[in-house]
């Protein structure tokens, strides 16, 4: 199954599919509004702005599985992200990234190894997956990887130039 075969609703609940992003380089991130890592929204938005005209998008997946740090309604999440961090990248409906109700897209993502060769469950908010334009999962970055980390920027640039 391709990453583009998955259905995913918008934050406001509108039906959608990952095929809308076919041909783009994506950074998929499970996000939360009340986490110590929430300031990463700023770096994610900077990445989105910097590369969007080259066929890149950040795609945020709100998740409340880690310490209840995304308790808000869709309107509260949208308002927070917009007013606090100026987020313009797409946000999906709130999903589970681990456990028996894990969203199917994350069933695929968790199979990918990080830089240390470890796959498996999402460890915390702001875990990142870089997706190539052909839909392959190019890399996995753990939550503490800053969105503007040189290794992430280099990997994005490489995918955009290929």
Secondary structure, DSSP 8 states (H G I E B T S, - for coil): --GGG-B--BTT----BGGGGTTSEEEEEEE-SSSTTTTHHHHHHHHHHHHGGGTEEEEEEE--TTTT-----HHHHHHHHHHHH---SEEB---BSSSTTB-HHHHHHTTS--TTS--SS--STT-EEEE-TTS-EEEEE-TTS-TT-HHHHHHHHHHHH-
